[in-house]
Amino acid sequence: MPPDPPQDDPTVVLSPDGMLRVEHRHYDDDRAGPWDTVRVVALPGEEVLVQVPNRGVTAEPVAFPDPGVAVVSVTDSQGHWRQLRIDAMKRVFRLSPGEVDEALDLLPQRLGFTGPALRYSPPRRPATLGQRILMVILAVASLVFVLGGLWMAVAGHTSTDRWNGALGMLFFGGCLAIALRDLRPGR
């Protein structure tokens, strides 16, 4: 989590029984992408039970299935969404319905926040039609120059001509590989 996050007003959800307060604080970081910090506070003593960073914002609302219990969507260190069930009276949590309750102290370890931080890379935007046309033109031009380098390497009269042809094939072959990589549908 960034050392000095902007102090925006959090979105606060109170449990119907008045035992829990869930705070969501969202802010955009130009260097690391969007952050959504989730904090669960036990009332009336203002004890912070859970404070975890999220990647992105969930559309699922906070649920309070039982007195003193909150179900909140959080992300683990890999960016996978998990349904965190917190029991404030027992001071335990559960990450999926089939699991057993665990102590709240183990939550950062179970979410993977105790190891080294992973590099976040935002999802790539799909290429526009203009970008795809440009990559096709680059691929065709690179193929022409690769073939020209091959012809120069084979039919050159001096060793300099042959070496220049081989280097041209190598350089424009790399350009062709990059153009073909960027033409893939998943890019």
Secondary structure as UniProt FT lines:
FT   STRAND          11..14
FT   TURN            16..17
FT   STRAND          20..29
FT   TURN            30..32
FT   STRAND          33..42
FT   TURN            43..46
FT   STRAND          47..55
FT   TURN            67..68
FT   STRAND          69..75
FT   TURN            77..78
FT   STRAND          81..87
FT   TURN            88..91
FT   STRAND          92..94
FT   TURN            97..98
FT   STRAND          102..103
FT   HELIX           104..106
FT   HELIX           107..111
FT   HELIX           129..155
FT   HELIX           159..183
FT   TURN            185..186
//
